[in-house]
Structures are given as structure tokens and as C-alpha cells.
Amino acid sequence: MIKFCGKFAGLLSFGFGIIKGVIKIKLDVLFLVFCVLLMCPSAALAYLDPSAGNALVYVALTLVSVAAYALKGIYYRLMGKSTNKYETANDIVIFSEGKNYWNTFEPIVQALISRGQSFSYYTMDAEDPGLQIKSKLVHNRFLGGGYISDSKLSRVECKIMLSTTPNIGVEGYPIKKPAKTKFLLHVFHDPEGIAYYKKNSLDFYDGVCTVSDYVKPRIRYLEKLRNLPEKELVSLGLPYWDILLKNYHESEPHERKIVLLAPSWGDKGFLSFYDVKAIVDALSPDFDIILRPHPQSWKSEPELLSRIKTLLGNYSNVTWDENPDPSQSLAKSDVMISDTSAIRVDYAVIYKKPVISLKVKGENLSSFEYSDLPEEMRSSLVEKISLSIGPEEVKNINEIVKQALAKKSETNDFIEKNIVNLGSAGEHIADYLIKKAKEV
């Protein structure tokens, strides 16, 4: 076995030596040379145990798959079936990282189809619902994963590409800006805008569909700070709110008011910094409670949730919501207590109910755009509609909730001043895409 592994390692070393000496050869040819070397080993008298054999077979199959992909590209080029390394798509391309962003793209997709506009829908997720659309107007395509999908996307040639992925083109980020895409357009999937994006997140975009005008000064500030050309900024709304409004329903009447505890997860969530039992004890005389941890909490901090479940096991007025879809709890409850979660804006804007935010220890924001913005631009949208309290005020949480419920809602004024195209953002973005594609 040792002798066999030695010969195998020597063969690999020899192969990599050749590769190192021909750096300028195309990647396809390097794969071919490497695979040919593996297919011509010298004889070795050795015993191969089953586990080692399985591992080597797995490696061999992987290398054959990679080689087949490379050889296919070489074949098509040699046969003259591909004279251009770029893939010409429809004038309009929508690029999605996966099914988690379908709520952002669905309203836009449906609006484009209703207008008779052809377009391409590219995704990195085989389970993306966008791949299931059956229409002559839609060219849906699964790009694959990892390096292959990044490579395919970089070769797309189109007039305008819409994406909700930050950091495209940024050094160190795997997805590069497609060289043959004339206009790269970003659409937000979060009402908070750019402050909590990673640094340089939109530097390589040509345009941005903003939730409303309040985002624009922040983008302009960062452009000047980095000596970047001005992007085309258009306030068109938040498309996933179209879906929330479409699915909105009134809850059934209930005797006692219901408080929804909706913490974020990790360092941004209040479960790690507040005594949840003390909060429940303070609320219990007058309210029923729904505790809905962030879906990621069940994966990242199960021990914490298990401990809290044990603490609250005897409270008959406490129910847990473990459904990934929060709509039922949002509709049923009367007031929300949260922390840093963006669900607060959804709750206030769509359901028009009061929000109370618990202050938590700030996470390190040095890697976010937040740290490059001046103090006056760091405030979040939710601060305009949320009552924020700290640990010292939690003992009065029962009275604070009552005051929040009794206070006249200012949500309608907030929406009028800060939100555009509520419920119709997808249609307005589709119209802009069609218009922009003609201009380009």
C-alpha cells in the first residue's frame, strides 16, 4: 500500500511539475494533460484495502467528471461549434443565487411575462422556483454551483442584468462582473438599504433600484468617498412586499392581546443578552405570547433554545412558532418585540402594528458600509417607526407594551414619506427594465 501511494504521489508531483512549467496553457488543456498522466501509471505490486480503494475510486470519478467537462469545451471549439466564448442571452437577464430570493424576483418575473417581454432567468440553485416557469418568453437556466457557475455567469452577454447579490466584481468575491453585460442593475431584498451590506458591495454596479429616496444620499456619499462614477439610482420599491401584501389576511378575533417575541439570531439577537423568563413573567398577567426565534437559531444555537424551552415549559400562555414562514404569527399578533431583525419593518409597513426594539450589544460593523457612513446616515429605516428600549427598562415592559398598543399608529404617514410603489414594485421594476434595455 505504501509503495502504491508513493508511486501515486510521485505521479501527481510529476504532473504538477509539468503544469507549473506551462502556466500560459489554457485551463482546459491543463486538465487534459493531468488526466492523461493519471491514466498511464507504472506498474505497482501492492495490496489495496477496501477503504483506500473506495477513496481512490471517488477521486478518480471526480477527476473524470472534471476532465469530461473540459474536453467538451475543447471539442466544441475544435469543431467550430463555438466561435465566441461569451454566451448571448436575451436583452434582459435576471440572476439569482437561489430560492431564498424568489420572493424578490417573482413579482418582477410575472410582470415581465404579462407584458410579453422575453428574458433569461439564471440561477445557482437547482431548487429555484424560477426554473419551473413554463413560458416561451422565459429562458430559465441552472448554472450549476461553485467555480462552474461563476465562470458561466462571467461569460453572459446581454444589455441589462438584474441581481440582488451584493459584492459582484469586488476583489476576493467569487462572482465577477460579466464583461459583456452592458448595464448591471441591483435590486434590494431588504428594506434597510445599504448600511448593513458589506463594504464595496455596490461599487461595480451601474444602477440601483432603491426602496425609496432615503437610500440615495448614502450611495452618493460612498461614491464620492471612493471616487466612483455616479450610478443610475431609481426609487421603485421593494418587490417582496408585493408578495406579503398579496398573502395578507386578517387574524381571527381573540380575547387577550398577543405579543410576538421575534428575536434575531446570534450576536444580533436579544435571546443571548436578555432574561427571556423575566420578560415573559412581566407580560403574562395581561398578554398571551408567541415566541418565534429566527429560523437560523434552530441550526446555530439549539442548546440556547432548548434551555429557554425548559424554562418556559410551564407557561400556558406561551406558544412557540417554528414555521419558516412567519406570516401566520405576524397576522395573529398585536405587537412585536424584536431587536435588529428586518422583520420589524415588514411588520410595521404591511401589518401596520407597533414594534418595540430591544437594544443589544452592537456587533463588529467595521466590515460593513455602516462604518464608512457619517453618523447622520447610520440610522436605520426601522428607527422611524420603532420604540427602542434597553435592559434597564425591561422591568416595565408590560406597561410599555400597553402604551404602544394605545398609541395612534403613524404608519400611514411613514409609508407616504418613505415608501414608494407599495404592492406594485414588481411592475414598476419590470417597466424600468424594458425601458432601460431599449436605451442601452
C-alpha positions, 0 to 999 in steps of 0.5 A: 500500500505504501509503495502504491501511494508513493508511486501515486504521489510521485505521479501527481508531483510529476504532473504538477511539475509539468503544469507549473512549467506551462502556466500560459496553457489554457485551463482546459488543456491543463486538465487534459494533460493531468488526466492523461498522466493519471491514466498511464501509471507504472506498474505497482505490486501492492495490496489495496484495502477496501477503504483506500480503494473506495477513496481512490475510486471517488477521486478518480470519478471526480477527476473524470467528471472534471476532465469530461467537462473540459474536453467538451469545451475543447471539442466544441471549439475544435469543431467550430461549434463555438466561435465566441466564448461569451454566451448571448442571452436575451436583452434582459437577464435576471440572476439569482443565487437561489430560492431564498430570493424568489420572493424578490424576483417573482413579482418582477418575473410575472410582470415581465411575462404579462407584458410579453417581454422575453428574458433569461432567468439564471440561477445557482440553485437547482431548487429555484422556483424560477426554473419551473416557469413554463413560458416561451418568453422565459429562458430559465437556466441552472448554472450549476454551483461553485467555480462552474457557475461563476465562470458561466455567469462571467461569460453572459452577454446581454444589455441589462442584468438584474441581481440582488447579490451584493459584492459582484466584481469586488476583489476576493468575491467569487462572482465577477462582473460579466464583461459583456453585460452592458448595464448591471442593475441591483435590486434590494431584498431588504428594506434597510438599504445599504448600511448593513451590506458589506463594504464595496458591495455596490461599487461595480454596479451601474444602477440601483433600484432603491426602496425609496429616496432615503437610500440615495444620499448614502450611495452618493456619499460612498461614491464620492468617498471612493471616487466612483462614477455616479450610478443610475439610482431609481426609487421603485420599491421593494418587490417582496412586499408585493408578495406579503401584501398579496398573502395578507389576511386578517387574524381571527378575533381573540380575547387577550392581546398577543405579543410576538417575541421575534428575536434575531439570531446570534450576536444580533439577537436579544435571546443571548443578552436578555432574561427571556423568563423575566420578560415573559413573567412581566407580560403574562398577567395581561398578554398571551405570547408567541415566541418565534426565534429566527429560523437560523437559531434552530441550526446555530444555537439549539442548546440556547433554545432548548434551555429557554424551552425548559424554562418556559415549559410551564407557561400556558400562555406561551406558544412557540412558532417554528414555521419558516414562514412567519406570516401566520404569527405576524397576522395573529399578533398585536405587537412585536418585540424584536431587536435588529431583525428586518422583520420589524419593518415588514411588520410595521409597513404591511401589518401596520402594528407597533414594534418595540426594539430591544437594544443589544450589544452592537456587533463588529460593523467595521466590515460593513458600509455602516462604518464608512457612513457619517453618523447622520446616515447610520440610522436605520429605516426601522428607527422611524417607526420603532420604540427602542428600549434597553435592559434597564427598562425591561422591568416595565415592559408590560406597561410599555407594551400597553402604551404602544398598543394605545398609541395612534399608529403613524404608519400611514404617514411613514409609508407616504414619506418613505415608501414608494410603489407599495404592492406594485414594485414588481411592475414598476421594476419590470417597466424600468427594465424594458425601458432601460434595455431599449436605451442601452 
